[in-house]
Amino acid sequence: MFKFKVYNSIAEEGIKELLDNGFQKNDDEPNAILLRSHKLDCKDMDNNLKCIARAGTGTNNIPVEEATKKGIVIFNTPGANSNAVKELVLCGMLLASRGIIEGSLFTKSLASSSSTSINDMMEKQKKQYKGNELKGKTLGIIGLGSVGSLLAQAAEVLGMKIIGYDPYISVDGAWMLPKEVEKADDIKYLLQNSDYVSLHIPLNKDTKHFISKETLKFFKKGIKLINLSRGDIVNNLDVINALNNQILSKFITDFPTKELIERVSKKNDVILLPHLGASTKEAEINCAITAAQQTKNFLLNGVIVNSVNFPKIKLGRTTEFRLVIIHKDEPGVIGNIAQAIASENLNIKDMINKSRNEIAITLIDLEDNVSQYLMDKINNIENIINSRVC
Ligand code: 3PG
């Protein structure tokens, strides 16, 4: 029986998916971990751990390199929370454009006013909270993955012009884009021509401080910047400078820091949210179910979809006995495995091998069950990381 451990609030629907399939929720030496933004430590990854499922998109809270070395598969659930993030970007653009927050605070301050004066005061003061419409404005979207392309569709419906930038766009991402999206060949063009800029790129060593004084110098004056991706994509001190110099007129972020919180207490050009992008009931259920299904398919059949460190692999079951072998992608490994199996007089009915960078996985369907002696023999082959029968 496989055991799984849960960090963060994972929707019950996902937990149920695993329990209904005979998995046990147990923190002791789990075979799978399900988590969201919990920062995982290398010491959480012992030899029993086979996979980590991130119910969400970002995996910067998981030590991916170390997990890969140990043969641990990391899944995420791209797209499962994209609609929630898209809707919060739209909300962020509206909050940045209309006096919604300030107007609402003003209205609240009327609590002690008399019923007859409330209307007068509102009508007198409302000019302070005048804003601008989104229609006809230009939205620059940096990163055209699943959130970026959904956002482009929605902004198009709102009558906005859209400029997109993504040197790594996937075929699926490109299919989802409205034909009206203007493609920017370089980031400078997008920054010089947008009224709103929304970031939808993952955080890695190449994207850390992607928005800094180096990029801010290209911004058209008065842009509104939205960051619901990851905090470190933006250099917040440079952003505060850009707000002081009116290069930016608003900054909306899901990743507040001390300096931004101090800023918001003095000026209302920053809108801070507590990492709410994917926090909707619907997104949490989607992510939890997808993460649970990926965990189940991998532990029961060795199937991998949506992994950030392993190749995609799928093989329809031909027998009851499937070997799942994780190994380094080195010459001779598969030959040695086949030889070990043949030496035990076992027949291979079907097999598949896939690799990604230096890691590889091989699935082998055998006619008969595998003895412990053969498992030990396979595990002793050079470059094998781990193996199991399922
Ligand atoms: C993600 O990476 O999917 C989002 O940032 C949501 O993160 P959360 O699951 O911790 O809310």
Residues whose N, C-alpha, C, O or C-beta is under 5 A from the ligand:
A	BS01	3PG	R36 S37 A55 G56 T57 G58 S229 H275 A278
